[in-house]
Amino acid sequence: MFANYLIGLREGLEACLVVCILIAYLVKTGRRDALKPIWTGIGVAVALALGFGCALEFGSQELTFEAQEALGGSLSILAVGLVTWMVFWMRRTARHLRSELHGKLDAALRMGTGALVATAFLAVGREGIETALFVWASVRAAGDGSPAPVIGAGLGLATAVFLGWLFYRGALRINLARFFTWTGGMLVVVAAGVLAYGFHDLQEARWLPGLKTLAFDISDTIDPASWYGTLLKGIFNFQPDPTVLQVTVWLLYLVPTLALFLAPVGFASGKGKVKEPDEQGSRPSTAPQA
């Protein structure tokens, strides 16, 4: 549940920050008439993400077991790729996010209503699709039929919306660079477990060999049904009897990816560079008082 809460919080907060920046900029520049297309684009993006998640969940139920495992494994690997790209992208560009969005919004304002809808849709839709795919893959990896992963993701999204509202109202300040670094590192750990389970799915689909070749089996020591076994499964997608391929993939992904992500290069400021307020980790620009 915690892993899915983290996914919902991280992805949801990114989307909320984008929305806050777009809306605050329009209000500050006196373009309140452009708010409706922005909200339309956001609404379409949210609907698409929900529809995509439903299609993944209900569409896969009509497949054979091996087809389900093949689809689940392939989409799990795709989800890990998207999330990995996302955490590195945010690490690199978070400090320039406001100016980048302002430039896109200025261009959209010149082009008209359709461009505004598309700008908001693309800015929020990417986060929504990534969230739906990664949560679905994480729920499959949990494999216990419990609604806890979905509840966790929902609570994470709700928390993100609340924090976004506080940012916009000016009631909350947070070091965004540190926040995205810590949550990004934790997401890399979660993604390693999802990736390993994705390869296990492909083994069960008979796409990859080695399903019976176990790296170790500590089921007698760590009971998967115990509270600590459930906790390890929910946070790290841990299983007490992984295959050699699973352990190999987990290590080959986690160690270099985490080392690269935590390397001290992401948010270091250049000499003499003047940082914008959001580069220092503060909130996006708030709306002017009436």
Beta strands, then each sheet from edge to edge (+ up, - down):
end
